[in-house]
């Protein structure tokens, strides 16, 4: 993720200049003071176009709070394995995402730092090798107190821990979100799973071909998915059986395993591993000995 993009600055400046000059000229013909309309318009365009870059720059200057950094070190093994410069860039992305996501608790769920970090860190992992990309789709996350069903109700038969929509918020169970990072390496991460769907929606709908796939490689990617899904069906895959239900679910499950247990995917599914590495443009690594678990009391309880 970038704080400033030269293309954004030049586009904003050009648009402000063209609109401002045009309206100033028209306004001047009506009344000399009418030129101020053009100046005002240029100012509004510049503000709207440069507001987010400025906010990101300002947020990056503040730096990551130490308790958030401790949480990342104890919960996100791929972050720990990065070099110092890459860790700094990862932390900056987390700051941007924490600031730009809209987090809401449903039915009294307090939106705490560990929930917010769980989502922001997962998004930063997906984007780490793609610094020019932005997370597609929604920026709203709803935390439910437990399982929910199709009607978003916590009934006896409710079985969903997460749900993503092409147009709408991400919905996740708060306990499942916390559990996603309590046991790194188990291949089970509802946050990564639901965020992965956003890349799938951003292309041609939920078909298992994410927007990260070059159009020229789409056919090969679909063939790989069919081959790997057959392995899941036969029980010869390390991927969760849910991966066999649909190509879109296969991709989301593959993302979970790729970031949670990359070495196991490399060993058992080398072709899938190479494809995922090319897709996300980096190889997440897990240190041999993870650091001790974080004390949840070290995180601020910033309920909103």
TORKOLSE-54880 format. One record per residue (C-alpha): residue in one letter; z, x, y. Coordinates in steps of 0.2 Angstrom, whole numbers, plus 2048, in hexadecimal, padded with zeros to 3 digits. Last residue first. Example, Ala and Ser with C-alpha at 12.3 -4.5 7.8 and 13.67 -1.06 7.14 Angstrom:
SITE_aa_z_x_y
SITE_S_824_844_7FB
SITE_A_827_83E_7EA
***
This chain:
SITE_aa_z_x_y
SITE_X_864_7AF_809
SITE_X_871_7B9_7FF
SITE_X_872_7CB_803
SITE_X_87E_7D0_7F5
SITE_X_87E_7E3_7F9
SITE_X_87B_7EE_7EA
SITE_X_888_7FA_7E4
SITE_X_891_7EC_7DB
SITE_X_882_7EB_7CE
SITE_X_888_7FC_7C8
SITE_X_878_805_7C3
SITE_X_875_80A_7B1
SITE_X_876_81C_7AD
SITE_X_866_827_7B0
SITE_X_858_826_7A3
SITE_X_857_834_796
SITE_X_845_838_791
SITE_X_83E_832_7A2
SITE_X_831_824_7A1
SITE_X_820_826_7A7
SITE_X_814_81B_7B0
SITE_X_801_821_7AE
SITE_X_7F7_81E_7BE
SITE_X_7E7_816_7C4
SITE_X_7ED_804_7C0
SITE_X_7DD_7FF_7B7
SITE_X_7D9_811_7B0
SITE_X_7EA_812_7A9
SITE_X_7E9_801_7A2
SITE_X_7D8_805_799
SITE_X_7DF_815_792
SITE_X_7EE_80C_78B
SITE_X_7E4_7FF_784
SITE_X_7D9_80C_77B
SITE_X_7E8_815_775
SITE_X_7F1_806_76E
SITE_X_7FF_80C_762
SITE_X_803_81D_76A
SITE_X_7FE_81A_77C
SITE_X_807_809_77B
SITE_X_817_811_775
SITE_X_816_81E_782
SITE_X_814_811_790
SITE_X_823_807_78B
SITE_X_828_7FC_79A
SITE_X_819_7FF_7A5
SITE_X_80C_7FD_798
SITE_X_816_7F0_78E
SITE_X_818_7E4_79D
SITE_X_806_7E6_7A2
SITE_X_800_7E2_790
SITE_X_80A_7D2_791
SITE_X_801_7CD_7A1
SITE_X_7F0_7D2_79A
SITE_X_7F3_7C8_78A
SITE_X_7F9_7B9_793
SITE_X_7E9_7B8_79D
SITE_X_7DF_7BB_78D
SITE_X_7E8_7AC_785
SITE_X_7F5_7A9_777
SITE_X_7F4_7BA_76F
SITE_X_7FF_7C3_77B
SITE_X_80D_7B7_777
SITE_X_80F_7C1_767
SITE_X_818_7CF_771
SITE_X_80D_7DF_771
SITE_X_811_7EC_764
SITE_X_802_7E7_75A
SITE_X_7FE_7E6_748
SITE_X_805_7D4_746
SITE_X_7F3_7CD_742
SITE_X_7F3_7C2_751
SITE_X_7F8_7D1_75C
SITE_X_7EA_7DC_755
SITE_X_7DE_7CE_758
SITE_X_7E4_7CD_76A
SITE_X_7E0_7E0_76B
SITE_X_7CE_7DE_766
SITE_X_7CB_7CF_771
SITE_X_7D3_7D8_780
SITE_X_7C8_7E7_77D
SITE_X_7B9_7DC_77D
SITE_X_7BE_7D4_78D
SITE_X_7C0_7E5_795
SITE_X_7AF_7EB_78F
SITE_X_7A7_7DC_796
SITE_X_7B0_7DE_7A7
SITE_X_7AB_7F0_7A9
SITE_X_79D_7ED_7B5
SITE_X_7A8_7E1_7BF
SITE_X_7B5_7EF_7C2
SITE_X_7C5_7E9_7BB
SITE_X_7D3_7E9_7C8
SITE_X_7D0_7D6_7CC
SITE_X_7D7_7D2_7BB
SITE_X_7CD_7CD_7AC
SITE_X_7D9_7C3_7A1
SITE_X_7D1_7B2_7A5
SITE_X_7DD_7AB_7B1
SITE_X_7D1_7A7_7C0
SITE_X_7C2_7B1_7C5
SITE_X_7CA_7C0_7CE
SITE_X_7DA_7BE_7D7
SITE_X_7E2_7B3_7C9
SITE_X_7E2_7C2_7BE
SITE_X_7EA_7CD_7CB
SITE_X_7F7_7C0_7CE
SITE_X_7FB_7BE_7BB
SITE_X_801_7D0_7BB
SITE_X_80F_7CB_7C7
SITE_X_815_7BE_7BA
SITE_X_816_7CB_7AC
SITE_X_81D_7D9_7B6
SITE_X_82C_7CD_7BC
SITE_X_82E_7C6_7AA
SITE_X_831_7D7_7A3
SITE_X_832_7DA_790
SITE_X_82B_7EA_789
SITE_X_83D_7F1_784
SITE_X_83B_801_78E
SITE_X_846_7FC_79D
SITE_X_855_7F2_797
SITE_X_85E_7EB_7A6
SITE_X_84D_7EA_7B0
SITE_X_846_7D9_7A9
SITE_X_857_7D2_7A6
SITE_X_85A_7D0_7B9
SITE_X_84A_7C6_7BA
SITE_X_84E_7BC_7AB
SITE_X_85F_7B7_7B2
SITE_X_856_7B2_7C2
SITE_X_849_7A7_7B9
SITE_X_838_7A9_7C2
SITE_X_82C_79F_7CC
SITE_X_81E_7A8_7D5
SITE_X_819_79D_7E4
SITE_X_809_793_7E6
SITE_X_7F6_794_7E4
SITE_X_7F0_79D_7D5
SITE_X_801_799_7CD
SITE_X_80D_7A4_7C4
SITE_X_81B_79F_7B8
SITE_X_82B_7A7_7B2
SITE_X_83A_7A5_7A6
SITE_X_832_795_79E
SITE_X_83A_78C_790
SITE_X_842_77C_796
SITE_X_845_770_787
SITE_X_857_76C_78D
SITE_X_851_769_79F
SITE_X_851_776_7AD
SITE_X_844_76D_7B7
SITE_X_834_776_7BE
SITE_X_82A_767_7B8
SITE_X_821_773_7AC
SITE_X_832_779_7A5
SITE_X_840_784_7AC
SITE_X_84B_791_7A5
SITE_X_85A_797_7B0
SITE_X_861_797_7C2
SITE_X_84F_797_7C9
SITE_X_849_7A5_7D5
SITE_X_83A_7A0_7E0
SITE_X_82E_7AE_7E6
SITE_X_822_7AC_7F4
SITE_X_815_7BA_7F8
SITE_X_807_7B1_7EF
SITE_X_7F6_7B9_7EB
SITE_X_7F1_7CB_7E9
SITE_X_7FD_7DA_7EB
SITE_X_7F4_7E5_7F7
SITE_X_7E8_7F4_7F2
SITE_X_7E5_804_7FB
SITE_X_7F3_80D_7F3
SITE_X_7ED_809_7E1
SITE_X_7F7_814_7D5
SITE_X_808_80D_7DB
SITE_X_802_7FB_7DC
SITE_X_808_7F4_7CC
SITE_X_818_7FE_7CD
SITE_X_81B_7F8_7DF
SITE_X_819_7E6_7D9
SITE_X_827_7E9_7CC
SITE_X_832_7F2_7D9
SITE_X_830_7E3_7E5
SITE_X_834_7D6_7D8
SITE_X_844_7DE_7D1
SITE_X_849_7E4_7E2
SITE_X_84A_7D2_7E8
SITE_X_855_7CD_7D9
SITE_X_860_7DC_7DB
SITE_X_862_7DA_7EE
SITE_X_869_7C8_7EB
SITE_X_860_7B7_7EE
SITE_X_86F_7AC_7E9
SITE_X_869_79E_7DD
SITE_X_870_78D_7E4
SITE_X_864_782_7DC
SITE_X_854_78C_7E0
SITE_X_856_79E_7E9
SITE_X_848_7A3_7F4
SITE_X_83F_7B4_7F7
SITE_X_831_7B5_804
SITE_X_829_7C6_801
SITE_X_824_7D0_810
SITE_X_834_7DB_813
SITE_X_838_7DE_801
SITE_X_825_7E2_7FE
SITE_X_824_7EF_80C
SITE_X_835_7F7_807
SITE_X_82F_7F9_7F5
SITE_X_81F_800_7FB
SITE_X_828_80D_805
SITE_X_833_811_7F6
SITE_X_824_814_7EB
SITE_X_81D_820_7F9
SITE_X_82D_82A_7F9
SITE_X_82D_82B_7E6
SITE_X_81B_831_7E6
SITE_X_820_83F_7F2
SITE_X_830_844_7E8
SITE_X_827_844_7D7
SITE_X_827_835_7CC
SITE_X_831_833_7BC
SITE_X_83F_829_7C5
SITE_X_833_81C_7CB
SITE_X_82C_81A_7B9
SITE_X_83E_817_7B3
SITE_X_842_808_7BE
SITE_X_854_802_7BC
SITE_X_860_811_7BF
SITE_X_855_81A_7CC
SITE_X_84F_80A_7D4
SITE_X_861_803_7D6
SITE_X_867_814_7DE
SITE_X_859_813_7EA
SITE_X_85E_802_7EF
SITE_X_870_808_7F2
SITE_X_869_816_7FC
SITE_X_860_80A_808
SITE_X_84D_80E_809
SITE_X_847_815_819
SITE_X_848_80E_82B
SITE_X_837_817_830
SITE_X_82E_80D_822
SITE_X_834_7FD_829
SITE_X_82D_801_83A
SITE_X_81C_807_833
SITE_X_81B_7F7_829
SITE_X_81F_7EC_838
SITE_X_812_7F5_842
SITE_X_805_7F3_834
SITE_X_80A_7E0_833
SITE_X_809_7DC_846
SITE_X_7F8_7E6_848
SITE_X_7EC_7D8_846
SITE_X_7F6_7CA_84D
SITE_X_7FC_7D4_85C
SITE_X_7EA_7DB_860
SITE_X_7E3_7CA_85F
SITE_X_7F0_7C3_86B
SITE_X_7EE_7D1_877
SITE_X_7DB_7CF_878
SITE_X_7DD_7BC_87B
SITE_X_7E9_7C0_889
SITE_X_7DD_7CC_891
SITE_X_7CF_7BF_88F
SITE_X_7D9_7B2_897
SITE_X_7DD_7BE_8A5
SITE_X_7CB_7BE_8AA
SITE_X_7CD_7AC_8B0
SITE_X_7D7_7B2_8BF
SITE_X_7C6_7B6_8C8
SITE_X_7C1_7A4_8C5
SITE_X_7B3_79B_8BA
SITE_X_7A8_7AA_8B9
SITE_X_7B7_7B5_8B6
SITE_X_7BC_7AA_8A7
SITE_X_7AC_7AD_89E
SITE_X_7AC_7C0_8A1
SITE_X_7BF_7C0_89B
SITE_X_7BA_7B6_88C
SITE_X_7AD_7C2_887
SITE_X_7B7_7D1_88A
SITE_X_7C6_7CB_881
SITE_X_7BC_7C5_872
SITE_X_7B2_7D5_870
SITE_X_7C1_7E1_874
SITE_X_7CD_7D8_869
SITE_X_7C1_7D7_85B
SITE_X_7BD_7E9_85C
SITE_X_7CF_7EF_85D
SITE_X_7D4_7E4_84E
SITE_X_7C5_7EB_844
SITE_X_7C9_7FD_849
SITE_X_7DC_7FB_845
SITE_X_7D9_7F2_834
SITE_X_7CC_7FE_82F
SITE_X_7D7_80D_833
SITE_X_7E4_805_827
SITE_X_7F6_807_82C
SITE_X_806_804_821
SITE_X_7FC_806_811
SITE_X_800_800_800
***
